[in-house]
Amino acid sequence: MTRSQEHTATAPRPASPDAPRAAIAGATGYAGQELVRLLARHPHVTLTAAMSSGAGSPVRTLPALARIWDDPVTPLDLDRLGAEADVVFLALPETASAEVAPVLLGRGLRVIDLSGAFRLRADADRERWYPATKTLPEGVVYGLTERHRDAIRTGRLISCPGCYPTAALLALAPLAEAGLLTGAVAVDAKSGISGAGKTPSDRTHFSENHGSVAAYGLFSHRHGPEMEQELGMTVTFVPHLVPLDRGILETIYASVAPGVTDAQVAETLTRAYADAPFVRLTGAALPEIKHVAHTNFCDIGWKLDEPRGRLVLVACLDNLIKGAAGQAIQNLNIAFGFDERAGLL
């Protein structure tokens, strides 16, 4: 290595000798690579392995992460995970997570799952949306960080929310819990193409998506029942693909109970997120995707038409960080007693 290379190389921050050992299964996908990037520099964690999603996958490197994580991404090996990790992040397809997570739990590891395999509690809902998950293992916690910190501290399997539900629930849940909302809500959501995953398709082809906006999954998107489960109310959810590489913006339409004021909305959200380092309330200054891209922040703004009781909320986040890898690491920090912001600011 030349002297100039020595000065420009970026070395992972050393973790303490007793730092928990973390490993990643599914490190070659978009969220998986974000996990590698963040965990390799986490001040309190030792990243011991980054694996692909299959046992027969070729060994490969991640050029975008050179000098951050130079070790190869190796094929999935459950025995190695059991021997070299205390906590495993699963950035796998739902069917794979449904199979792998119980095995790792049985070996005494903690698991943080980014797939949807364990998000839905009702058997009938899982049968429809995640049929590979026949039952929920003991110790499953829904990992919406700001709403379930106490449960996350002791959870054995932390099931991270979907990217769309994360934004919608952070905006709506405190208001629903306070009894300010009435009737159904509508979530009009726009997502960058990385939200569709790394596997190419006609829908995510550059020539199909560039210069266009397309709605999809009407009444048939699995994130809809996830929102309804957590809110306890009917949600009309319409997702759209937009020609961005990352980011989500949701415009949420709701009705408030008679007499509810803008001050009550502001007070409820402020109280809910007073100690939440990654939720930024912007009020009438509505947020934009550029404000949150490449960060773990969720920004929430709103306007209330008091005479008519019409509330519009706008929530923005980066689907790969706050909607996936960043939220997963935020949950790790809580589960192991670290500063919630560690490795994320």
Secondary structure by P-SEA (a helix, b strand, c coil): ccaaaaaacccccccccccbbbbbcccccaaaaaaaaaaaaccccccccccccccccccccccccccccccccccccaaaaaccccbbbbcccaaaaaccaaaaaaabbbbbbcccccccccaaaaacccccccccccccccccccccccccccccccccccaaaaaaaaacaaaaaacccccbbbbbccccccccccccccccccccccccccccccccccaaaaaaaaaccccbbbbbbccccccccccccccccccccaaaaaaaaaaaccccccccccccccccccccccccbbbbbbcccccccbbbbbbbbcccccccaaaaaaaaaaaaccccccccc
